[in-house]
Amino acid sequence: MPALDIYHDAVKNALIKDGWTITHDPFTITYEKHTLAVDLGAERNGEPIAVEVKRIRSSDEIQDFVIALGQYIVFRSILTRVEPERKLMLAVPLRLYNTFFQEPIARPVLEKQNIHIFAFDPEKDVIVQRSM
């Protein structure tokens, strides 16, 4: 399994505070001979989600963004085949959501690709903003 993101526990706690039940940690997707690991699986009121936690380092924002977006698109594509009712979410720190994710290079890509995002406060372990 891949290493946990430094914000993994903050996102997990934020989901729980928001009324989600953590169902998988990690949430694995098996398709044909491949297994992918999304950080978390959760459910609330019968709505299942998978959550990929991401941070983008300021030293290489564009490269990290491209990698995160590619990973999200692969996960979503496979998830729609094996569990189409489960929505994939990208969890990002609030600071990142309010800065880089609002820039002209990021905003149109996120909208065009219909990326479902929630921003969390890593110090308070709460979900602050949703873009679903």
N, C-alpha and C positions, 0 to 999 in steps of 0.2 A: 504494500500500500504506500502511496505517496506520503511525504511528510505533511503534517498539519500546518496550516497557515497560522501565523502568530495571532490572528484574530478569531480562530476557530471557536474557542470557548466563549468569547464575547458574543459572537453571533448565536451560538447555541443558547446562551443565557437570554439574549434579547428575544429570540423566538419563543422561548418558554414564557417570558414575561408578557409577550404579546398574545398568549393564549394557544400557542401551537404545542402539540405533543411531538417530541422527537421520536421517530419510529426507526431510524437507521443512522448509524454513526460509524462508518460512512455508509452512504447509499450506493450499492453496487449495481451496475447495469451489465448484464451479460447478453451479448449478441453474437450469435454464431460461435466462433472460437475465441472471442475477445471479451475481456471484462474491464469495464471502466469504473472508476471510483469518483463519485460526486461527494462533496464534503458531508452533507447532511440530508436526511429525508425527514419530513415532518407532515403533520396532518392537523387540520382544524375544521370542525363542522363538516367532516366528510370530504374536505378539499385537500388532496395530497400535493405536496411540492417537493422538489429537490433543490437544494441550495448549494451553490458553489461560492466559496469565500475567496475574495481577491483583494489584493492590495497592489498598488503600482508604485514602484520606486521612482522618486524624482530624478534619479540619475539616468534613467532610460525609459521615460514614460511611454513613448510611442511603441517601442519594442514590447514592453510589458502589456500594453493595451492590445496589440495585435495577437499576442499569445493568449491572453485571457479571452478575447473575442473568438478566436479560432477554437479554443477549448469549449467555450459555451455553445458554439454552433454545432460542433461534433456531438457533444452531450445531448443537446436538444434534438438533433436529427435522429439519433439512436433511441432516445427516450420516447419519441413519438411512435416508434415502431413497436416497442415492447411494453410501454405503459402510457398510452396517449392521454389519459386523464390527469397525469401528473405534470404540473407546470414547473419549468425550470426557472429558478431565480438566481440572480447574481447579487451577492452581498458585498458592499463596498463601504469603507469608512466614510463618515459624513464629510470630512475635509476633502477627500478625493471626489466625492459626488458633487460638492459645491464648487470645486475648482476645475480639475482636468475634464471631468465628465460633462461640463457645461461649455467647454471650448468648441470652437468651430470645427476642429478636426474630429472630435468625439461625438458631439450631439447628433449630427446627421446620420452617422453610422449606427448609433444606438437606435435611433428612430426607424431607419430603413430596415434594420435587421430585427426590429420588434423585440429588443432585449428587455426582459423584465428585471428591474433592479429594485433593491431596497438599500437605503443608506442607514447605517447604524452608528451610534455613538460608542466607541470602544472603551470609554472611561465609565459610562453609566450602564453599559450593556442593554441598550434600548434601541428599537427601531425608530428612526426619526422621520424618514421620508420614503414614500413608495412611488415607483414608476411602473405600474403594471398595466 
